[in-house]
């Protein structure tokens, strides 16, 4: 048991040793992920409930977004820094994970 824990700890240390890209952390867009914490963009996204999750870019202005994440995985990535996800929120949408909005600049007039 101790040997297995030592092996696992060294494997994780090796995977995270390279700061620009690791085996488990700092994944680039398109790579498979389990949670948003693994991605450089901080967004792990899946298209459907049965699809595999992959790292993706955060939403640009006027793109669809979600502020809610299910099991640390998004169906639509949140907005880039400085933008706000503007959309209706409902109880049914929270249950079915369909509370999507549009990324907007909070400082714009329109």
Secondary structure, DSSP 8 states (H G I E B T S, - for coil): -HHHHHHHHHHHHHHHHSSS--SSSSB-TTSB-SSGGGBTTS-EE-SSTTS--EE---B-TTSEEES--BTTBBSS--B-TTEEEE----HHHHHHT--EEEEEETT---
